[in-house]
């Protein structure tokens, strides 16, 4: 049981670091922690979809990323990247898009919310790997379990899902604020294609043994993320608010903005100002967030873990 909760907190800690970097990457206006937490939890829940697929389709699960190049490529793309990215995209549309998060008010938010779903998915995946691959060493002499735990934790320290989904979220952010259903569909399709390609290549880079190629790939993917983030920040409707001098008064606010910038966004300017000033979006203090992380998060992970076991047991019974 000690290993179980240690694996939970290690998996959480790895993903939380990257989620925090993603959260604070919006320098003009940050999302409601409530909505961010919902997206993160949705990423954890997406694991259930993958477990059902692996258990329900014969030959779909198993020890992947082994064998020759073609076998590893098949495992990387077909068994992992394609179903996992479809599952995360479904979660995004069900939770973020369908319920029309009020905080989803600019293109960068697509990168943040999709990245948070990826962080939640990665948190559970990290826990699962750390727990399952360390468990066989429990009880062995010479500190084998401790060394295995350290080694596997290091292996899981690469920011795969959060980077992959932040980059693919760029296209979802653009789709959200693009007119025309055909254009929206094309951007969503590009989001899925990019997610599958980057995810599959990430798995392939890490499956050949060693970490050299994986480090290079992660650094390149990180560079792409910061490039796309810069483009979104440049086009952010909140950029103008941050550039306002202090002497601009409330009464002249709208007229002043209209002078310095043509307003090209769906919502009226006063609506964006309310969002910028946090007059509409609920938020949490940091104490409830800490309580959620320390207490509620392990409960959620444990719940998904045992639900996965029930799904696997069910398919074993009916097979």
C-alpha positions in Angstrom: 0.0 0.0 0.0 2.9 2.3 0.7 4.2 1.8 -2.8 0.7 2.4 -4.2 0.5 5.9 -2.7 4.1 6.7 -3.3 3.6 6.0 -7.0 0.5 8.2 -7.0 2.3 11.1 -5.5 5.4 10.7 -7.8 3.2 10.5 -10.8 1.3 13.5 -9.7 4.4 15.5 -8.9 5.9 14.9 -12.3 2.8 16.1 -14.1 2.1 18.9 -11.7 5.4 20.6 -12.5 4.6 20.6 -16.2 1.0 21.6 -15.6 2.1 24.6 -13.5 4.5 25.7 -16.3 1.6 25.5 -18.8 -0.8 27.3 -16.5 1.5 30.2 -15.9 2.5 30.4 -19.6 -0.5 32.8 -20.2 1.0 36.0 -19.0 -2.0 38.2 -19.7 -4.9 36.2 -18.1 -4.8 32.9 -16.4 -7.7 30.4 -16.4 -10.0 29.6 -13.5 -8.4 26.9 -11.3 -11.8 25.2 -11.2 -11.9 24.7 -15.0 -8.3 23.8 -15.1 -8.9 21.1 -12.4 -11.9 19.8 -14.4 -9.8 19.4 -17.5 -7.0 17.7 -15.6 -9.5 15.3 -14.0 -11.0 14.6 -17.4 -7.5 13.6 -18.6 -7.3 11.1 -15.8 -10.8 9.7 -16.6 -9.8 9.2 -20.3 -7.7 6.3 -19.1 -10.9 4.3 -18.7 -11.7 4.6 -22.4 -8.2 3.2 -23.2 -8.5 0.4 -20.7 -11.9 -0.6 -22.3 -10.3 -0.7 -25.8 -7.3 -2.7 -24.7 -9.5 -5.2 -22.8 -12.3 -5.4 -25.4 -10.2 -5.8 -28.6 -8.2 -9.1 -28.8 -4.5 -8.6 -29.3 -4.7 -4.8 -28.8 -3.0 -4.8 -25.4 0.2 -6.4 -24.3 3.8 -5.4 -23.8 4.3 -2.8 -26.5 7.3 -0.9 -27.9 9.4 -4.1 -28.3 10.9 -6.0 -31.3 12.1 -4.5 -34.5 11.5 -1.0 -35.9 8.2 -1.9 -37.7 6.9 -3.6 -34.6 7.8 -0.7 -32.4 6.3 1.7 -34.9 3.0 -0.2 -35.0 2.9 -0.3 -31.2 3.8 3.4 -30.9 1.2 4.7 -33.4 -1.6 2.1 -33.7 -1.8 0.7 -30.1 -0.9 3.9 -28.3 -1.0 7.2 -30.1 -4.2 6.8 -32.2 -6.6 5.5 -29.4 -5.1 7.7 -26.7 -5.3 10.9 -28.7 -8.9 10.2 -29.9 -9.8 9.5 -26.3 -8.3 12.8 -25.1 -9.9 14.7 -27.9 -13.3 13.3 -27.0 -12.8 14.4 -23.4 -11.9 17.9 -24.6 -15.1 18.2 -26.6 -17.3 16.7 -23.9 -15.9 18.7 -21.1 -14.4 22.0 -22.5 -16.1 22.6 -25.8 -19.6 21.2 -25.1 -20.0 22.9 -21.7 -18.7 26.1 -23.2 -16.2 27.1 -20.5 -16.5 30.9 -20.2 -12.8 31.1 -19.7 -12.2 29.6 -23.1 -12.1 33.1 -24.6 -9.0 33.1 -26.8 -6.9 30.7 -28.9 -4.2 30.2 -26.2 -6.9 28.6 -24.0 -7.2 25.7 -26.4 -3.5 24.9 -25.8 -3.9 25.2 -22.1 -7.0 23.1 -21.6 -5.9 20.4 -24.0 -2.5 20.4 -22.3 -4.2 20.0 -18.9 -6.1 17.0 -20.2 -2.8 15.6 -21.4 -1.2 16.3 -18.0 -4.0 14.4 -16.2 -3.7 11.5 -18.6 0.1 11.5 -18.1 -0.3 11.7 -14.3 -2.2 8.4 -14.2 0.0 6.8 -16.8 3.1 7.7 -14.8 1.5 6.3 -11.6 0.6 3.1 -13.5 4.1 2.5 -14.8 5.9 3.4 -11.6 3.6 1.1 -9.5 3.4 -1.9 -11.9 7.1 -1.9 -12.7 8.3 -1.4 -9.2 5.9 -3.9 -7.5 7.9 -7.0 -8.6 11.0 -5.8 -6.7 9.2 -5.4 -3.4 10.7 -7.8 -0.8 14.0 -8.3 -2.6 17.2 -7.6 -0.7 19.8 -5.0 -1.5 17.4 -2.1 -2.0 16.3 -3.3 -5.5 12.8 -1.8 -5.0 14.2 1.6 -4.2 16.6 1.6 -7.2 13.8 0.4 -9.5 11.5 3.1 -8.2 14.2 5.8 -8.9 15.0 4.5 -12.4 11.4 4.1 -13.5 10.5 7.6 -12.1 13.4 9.0 -14.2 12.1 7.2 -17.3 8.6 8.8 -16.7 10.0 12.3 -16.1 9.8 13.4 -19.8 6.8 15.8 -20.5 5.2 13.8 -23.2 1.4 14.1 -23.0 1.3 17.7 -21.8 3.6 18.9 -24.6 1.9 16.9 -27.3 -1.5 18.1 -26.3 -0.5 21.7 -25.8 0.8 21.7 -29.3 -2.3 20.0 -30.8 -4.4 22.3 -28.7 -3.2 25.2 -30.8 -5.4 24.0 -33.7 -8.4 23.6 -31.3 -7.9 27.1 -30.1 -8.0 28.4 -33.6 -11.0 26.2 -34.5 -12.9 27.6 -31.6 -12.8 31.1 -32.9 -12.9 30.4 -36.7 -16.1 31.0 -38.7 -17.4 28.2 -40.9 -18.0 24.6 -40.1 -15.7 23.3 -42.8 -12.8 25.4 -41.5 -13.5 24.3 -38.0 -13.5 20.6 -39.0 -10.2 21.0 -40.9 -8.5 22.6 -37.8 -9.9 19.9 -35.5 -8.6 17.2 -37.9 -5.2 18.9 -38.0 -5.2 18.8 -34.2 -5.8 15.1 -34.1 -3.2 14.4 -36.9 -0.6 16.5 -35.1 -1.3 14.8 -31.8 -1.0 11.3 -33.3 2.2 12.1 -35.2 3.9 13.8 -32.3 2.8 11.1 -29.8 3.8 8.2 -32.0 7.2 9.8 -32.7 7.6 10.4 -28.9 7.0 6.7 -28.2 9.2 5.6 -31.0 12.1 7.9 -29.8 11.8 6.3 -26.4 11.4 2.7 -27.5 14.9 2.2 -29.0 16.8 2.2 -25.7 18.6 5.1 -24.2 17.3 8.7 -23.7 19.4 10.7 -26.2 16.9 10.9 -29.0 14.0 11.4 -26.6 15.7 14.4 -24.9 16.4 15.9 -28.3 12.8 15.3 -29.4 11.3 16.8 -26.2 13.5 19.9 -26.5 12.3 20.3 -30.1 8.7 19.8 -29.1 9.1 22.3 -26.3 10.5 24.9 -28.8 7.4 24.3 -31.0 5.2 24.9 -28.0 6.8 28.2 -27.0 6.7 29.4 -30.7 3.0 28.6 -30.9 2.4 30.2 -27.5 4.1 33.3 -28.7 1.8 33.5 -31.7 -1.2 33.1 -29.6 -0.1 35.8 -27.1 0.6 38.2 -29.9 -3.0 37.7 -31.1 -4.5 37.7 -27.6 -7.5 40.1 -26.9 -6.1 40.6 -23.5 -2.8 42.0 -24.8 -4.4 45.4 -25.2 -5.6 45.4 -21.6 -2.1 44.8 -20.3 -0.8 47.8 -22.4 -3.2 50.3 -20.9 -1.6 53.2 -19.0 -2.8 53.7 -15.5 -4.4 57.0 -16.2 -7.1 55.6 -18.5 -10.4 55.8 -16.6 -13.3 53.4 -16.7 -15.5 55.8 -18.7 -13.0 56.1 -21.5 -11.9 52.5 -21.5 -13.9 51.2 -24.5 -13.3 54.2 -26.7 -9.6 54.1 -26.0 -9.3 50.5 -26.9 -11.2 51.0 -30.1 -8.8 53.8 -31.1 -5.6 51.7 -30.6 -6.9 48.4 -31.9 -9.5 47.1 -34.2 -11.7 44.7 -32.3 -11.9 41.4 -34.2 -13.1 39.0 -31.5 -16.5 37.3 -31.1 -17.4 38.7 -27.7 -17.8 42.4 -27.1 -15.0 44.3 -25.6 -16.7 44.9 -22.3 -17.2 41.2 -21.9 -13.4 40.6 -22.3 -12.7 43.3 -19.8 -14.9 41.5 -17.2 -13.1 38.3 -17.9 -9.7 40.1 -17.7 -10.7 41.6 -14.3 -12.1 38.3 -13.0 -15.6 39.7 -12.6 -17.3 36.6 -14.0 -15.1 33.6 -13.6 -15.2 31.7 -10.3 -11.8 30.8 -8.9 -10.3 29.0 -5.9 -7.8 30.1 -3.4 -4.6 28.1 -3.1 -5.7 26.3 0.1 -8.5 24.3 -1.5 -6.1 23.5 -4.4 -3.6 22.1 -1.9 -6.3 20.0 -0.2 -7.5 18.7 -3.5 -3.9 17.7 -4.5 -3.0 16.0 -1.2 -6.3 14.3 -0.5 -8.8 14.2 -3.4 -6.3 13.5 -6.1 -5.1 10.1 -4.6 -8.7 9.2 -4.2 -9.5 9.9 -7.8 -6.4 8.0 -9.0 -7.3 5.0 -6.8 -10.9 5.1 -8.1 -9.8 5.0 -11.7 -7.3 2.3 -10.9 -9.9 0.0 -9.3 -12.4 0.8 -12.1 -9.8 -0.3 -14.6 -9.3 -3.6 -12.7 -13.1 -4.1 -12.8 -13.2 -3.6 -16.5 -10.3 -6.0 -17.1 -11.9 -8.6 -14.9 -15.2 -8.2 -16.7 -13.7 -8.9 -20.1 -11.8 -11.9 -18.7 -15.1 -13.3 -17.5 -16.9 -12.9 -20.8 -14.0 -13.9 -23.0 
